[in-house]
Amino acid sequence: MQIAQLPSDDRHGARHMVPFNGRAAAMRRLSDLLEHLRMLIERTPLTSATLFRRTRSRSLQSHILALFLVLMIGVQVGGFVLINTVGMAAARKSIGEDLVAGALVFNRLLDEDTHRLVQGAHLMSSDYTFREVIASGDRDTIASVLMKYGRRIDASLMMIVGLDQRVLGDTLNMAIDKPFAFPDLIAEAETSQKASAMVLIGGRLYQLVVIPVLAPTPIAWVVIGFIVDDNLTHDLQRLTRLDVSFFSRQSSDSWRLQASTLPDKDRGPLLSSLAADRFATRDADGNAEYGGEAVTRLIALPARSGDRVAAVLQEPLSSALEPFRRLQRLLTFISLAGVLVSILASVAIARGIARPVRELASVARRIAAGNYSTTPPPSGVVEICDLAAAFRTMQEGIASRESRISDLAYCDALTKLPNRALCNDRLDQSIAFAERSHTNVAVLLMDLDHFKYVNDTLGHPIGDLILCAVTARLEELLK
């Protein structure tokens, strides 16, 4: 049975026992507002905290994972770029020094070959039998002697040129009884007793030496030559450890490759670069500044007037970059392992941060639904603990304010007894329950006689004390 204060004839008693008029209307409006807020929250349980809505944006865990991956990939890419830049500079410097040393060795080898040819020619010219054969002028005997001496010194070309500069004998059988094709070499040999040059004979490049046959005055000229072919370049490569290529050019014709240690696929690009004069610009060491897959050094060789012969020494960058390539491969494996470890670590860190945040979001949703009994779980992260403490403070403040609002809406401020709104609600519930259970319900009405007289004679504070005393007795009786 519910006990409610009902109005009496005493106007002041009516103001204290049941709030009518202004205060009653205000309380009804506050009650209606609270009911409207509750209905709004029930229809949209998550709109009270829009920060906790699930949107299309990425989660905190994915952000942390992406940050770790970007940092790891950035560090590895920076390492690759640094290694490649430093490695390329170091490789070019190292190969440049190798080319300088290799060029000295190359020139020394060519000088030694020339000296060897000169020594062979001197041995031939000092042979008495050889001088007699030349003096006889017999073409067959001269050809036989030239073949024998040519095999002895492994020469590719042997010639005897008379004082009239006509060829008396030729192991190639190309110029017999014809004028010698290189009179400038004979003129030089007359002056310095020897002459050497790179010449073109039949389109092939030869290293040629010319010396006089003395008896004791010159009676003829001995010409000895070695062909410049791939065998020679491979011999030079074994001694210099460089790729060697020989090129020739006659007058205004284009450059022609004579011999090279390069594979066929690389010969064409090298010939094109030489024809385009890309190796003309040189650095302080004398190497070509033109970059590519190899460092290049161009050496001009002595040749007859109007012809040009050049040797190209190269060393591929791949050989010098191999240690750096191994370092990059090792860095690749380390990077893959680092990325895997970073993914695992970022997932663990993200879960350690995201899980407490999700739990706090769940607590916030329950608070929005009106459940203030749930407390945020503890966390090992200091910042999350501070956030949980702030949630608990907020939760307690919301619960306290809502309790006070509820008291103001449904209880009398002086006596703390239920007001008309709560009385009507409880009466409706009792009537509904009585209808369902087929029982009766009763309402007890009571009044205070002569309450207005007390207020008029003793004052309103005494009237308030009487109301509080009556309330206390009622509560004591109804316990």
C-alpha positions, 0 to 999 in steps of 0.5 A: 500500500502506497502512502501519499500526501493529498491536499487539505483546506490549509493553503500552507499545508497544501504547499508543504504536503503536496507540491501544487501550482508553480513548484508542481508544474516545474517538477512535472516539466523536469520529470517529462524532460527526464523521461524524454531523455531516457526515451532518446537514449533508449532509441539511440544507445550510442549517440550519447558518446559519438567518440565510441561509434564505429566508423569507417576509419582504421583502428588504433591497432592498424595505425600502430602496425602501419607506423611500425611498418613504415618506419622499418621500411623507411630505415631499410630503404635508407640503408639500401640507398646509403649502401648503394651511394657509398658503394658506387663511389667507393667502387669507382674510386677503387676501379679508377686506381686499378685502371691507372695501374693497369694502364702502366702495365699495359704500356709496359707490356706493349713496349716489351713486345716491341722490344722483343720484335726489335731483338728478333729483327737484330738477330736476323740482320746479324745472321751472315747467311740471312744477309747473303740471301738478301744480297742474292735477291732470290725471291724463293730463298728469301721467302723460305728464310722468312718463313723459317725465322717467322716460325722461330719467333712466332711472328704473324708477318715477316717482310724484306724491303729493299733499299728502293722500298719495294717488298722483296719477300712477304709471308702473307704474299700480299705485297711482293714487288710492290712499294712498301705501304709505310714509307714513313716507318722506313724514314724513321728507321733511317734516323733512329735505327728502328721504328714501330707502330700499329698499322692496318694491313688488309683491314687487320691491325698489326704491331709492326717493327722496322729495322735496317739490315746492316752489312755494315751499311744498310742493304735492306729493311726487316719488317716483323709484325704481330697481329692484334687479335683476341688471343693478344687481348686475352693475354693482356687481360690475364696480366692486367686483370682488365678488359682490353679492346683495340680499335682502328680508324683510317682517315675519315672512316668510322671506328672499327673494333679489331680485338676485344675480351668483351663478350659479343653483346657488349662490343656493339655498345662500346663501339657506339660510345667510342664513335660518339666520343663519349670517352673524351672527357676525363677525370683527374686520373685520366679515366673517362668520366662517362659512366655506365656499367664499367669504368673506362680508360682510353689510350691512344697508340702510335700509328702511321700518319692519317690512321688512329689506333686506340686501346680501351681498358675497362673494369666492370663495376660489378666486380668492385660492387660485389662486396656491397651487393653481398652486404645488401643481400644480408641487409635484405634478410635482416630487413625481412626478419626485422619486418616480421619482428616489427609486425609481431611487436606492433601487434602485441603493443597495439593489443596492449593499448587497444584492448583497454581502450575497447574495454573503456569504450564498452564501459562508456556504452554501459554508462550511456545505457544507465548502468553505473555499476561497471568499473573500468578494468585495471591496466599495466599502461600508466596512461590507460590507468589515468584514463580509467581513473578519469572514467571512474570519476566521471561515472561517479559524478554522473551517477551522483548528478542523476540520483540528485535529479531523480530525487528532485523529480520524484521526491519532495524537497522538504520531507523527502516523501514521494511527490505526485508524479511518483505517487501516480506512477506507483498507483498505476503500477499497483492498479495494473498488478491488481488487475493481473493478479485479481486482487484489490488495492487501497489508498490511505488518505490523511490530513493534518488539522489546524495546520494553517493555524500553526503556520499563522501563529508560530511561523512557517519554520515551525510548520516545516518542523511539524511536517518533518516530524510527521514524516519521520513517524510515518516512516517509523510506522511503515518499516 
